[in-house]
Amino acid sequence: MAQVVVVGGGIVGLAVARELAARGDGVTVLEKERHWGAHQTGHNSNVVHAGLYYKPGSLKARMSVAGNASMIAFAREHGVPVEVCGKLVVATSTGELPRLHDLAARAEANGVPAKLISATEALEYEPHVSCVAALRVESTGIIDFKAVCAALVRELDGHDLRLQSPVVAIRSAPAGVEVLTPQGVVRADALVNCAGLQSDRVARLAGLSPKATIVPFRGEYYELTRTDLVRGLIYPVPDPTLPFLGVHLTRMLDGSVHAGPNAVLALRREGYRWRDFSFGDVADVVRFPGTWKLARKYARTGVDEVLRSLSRKRFAASLARLVPEVTEADIVRAEAGVRAQAMLPDGSLVDDFLVESAPRQVHVLNAPSPAATGSLEIAKHVADLTRSVIE
């Protein structure tokens, strides 16, 4: 039996710890916050993704499709609230139809149950939607990912789970690793880094030079006060030249409807508001050459996102493309999230999950959406790698 220390108590870290424990390993989980799933896990849209957007054969595609099934099964087994409600991806103009058909072909390639439907058929699902055609995706669901974390913690009963335990230093030992925390040293046969927004920094503490750097993007949400306008999930057709999906509408388990997110550069790794500022974090972003290359490539898009962040009227207008009855008066600010986006020095965003390994170390360096959906599958992959770096 190996002893493994997992850094990061979000859904991926807890899922990895559970998988390692199920294979007979001893596990210590170190989380710097006061509760589990404090950052990306606790601030996302709670969507169980189907897997239609991702390049066929990629880790994202495989783990999202498999993760959709395994996450829903896990939730039902452990009494976690989940609803498989399906969603509509809508083309709001004829110019978007080729991209909608491309998305349907990608869904088929990934094994995602989806069908093209007419505007009239779309109204049967969402009576207030505006579109010329839509893609109906049946396997998309809504879940409570915080409750999933709580269930994973219960499954890890008997193992060493430590909150408020930030990693201060990491050093190699003759037969493993030593991780220094304010409470003392944790010794293990291997280290698994699932630190999300801090994952590249943890990798550097461990002596690696990761090829990607985390750049934080804040996704801001509104809540729709007219909940009668949305029955399930309504998404726009994504622009393949842009890195994010665009604002969408999501009916939550409690009946509320969330609208968003947009995407603006966060001024702190864990900055959920404009006033959340870290000089060190901003300096890291400014010094990183990829930031400026990305900014030049998406300058107009970036300006539009900032303006939408600052203007409720603009945000509402984006939503009105999907549901024309939405007005500025119908939305109120809701909690934001921060996406840990891995970026390369050439300014390109890492499109797939990224995992790097070294002797007795495995580092999950890019696990944005759909990582929560695919977390149980990511855990299997990471556990396999962990075994290989120990042996």
JOBELCOR-V779720 format. One record per residue. SS is DSSP state (a for helix, b for strand, c for the rest). Layout:
ss
SS
SS
This chain:
ss
c
c
b
b
b
b
b
c
c
c
a
a
a
a
a
a
a
a
a
a
a
a
c
c
c
b
b
b
b
b
c
c
c
c
c
c
c
c
c
c
a
a
a
c
c
c
b
b
c
c
c
c
c
c
c
c
c
c
a
a
a
a
a
a
a
a
a
a
a
a
a
a
a
a
a
a
a
a
c
c
c
b
b
c
c
c
b
b
b
b
b
c
c
a
a
a
a
a
a
a
a
a
a
a
a
a
a
a
a
a
c
c
c
b
b
b
b
b
a
a
a
a
a
a
a
c
c
c
c
c
c
c
b
b
b
b
b
c
c
c
b
b
b
c
a
a
a
a
a
a
a
a
a
a
a
c
c
c
c
b
b
b
c
c
c
c
b
b
b
b
b
b
b
c
c
b
b
b
b
b
b
c
c
b
b
b
b
b
c
b
b
b
b
c
c
a
a
a
a
a
a
a
a
a
a
c
c
c
c
c
c
c
b
b
b
b
b
b
b
c
b
b
b
b
c
c
a
a
a
c
c
c
b
b
b
b
c
c
c
c
c
c
c
c
c
c
c
b
b
b
b
c
c
c
c
c
b
b
b
b
c
c
c
b
b
c
c
c
c
c
c
c
c
c
c
c
c
c
a
a
a
a
a
a
a
a
a
c
a
a
a
a
a
a
a
a
a
c
a
a
a
a
a
a
a
a
a
a
a
a
c
a
a
a
a
a
a
a
a
a
c
c
c
c
c
c
c
a
a
a
b
b
b
c
c
c
b
b
b
b
b
b
b
c
c
c
c
c
b
c
c
c
c
b
b
b
b
b
c
c
b
b
b
b
b
b
c
c
c
c
c
c
c
c
a
a
a
a
a
a
a
a
a
a
a
a
a
a
a
a
c
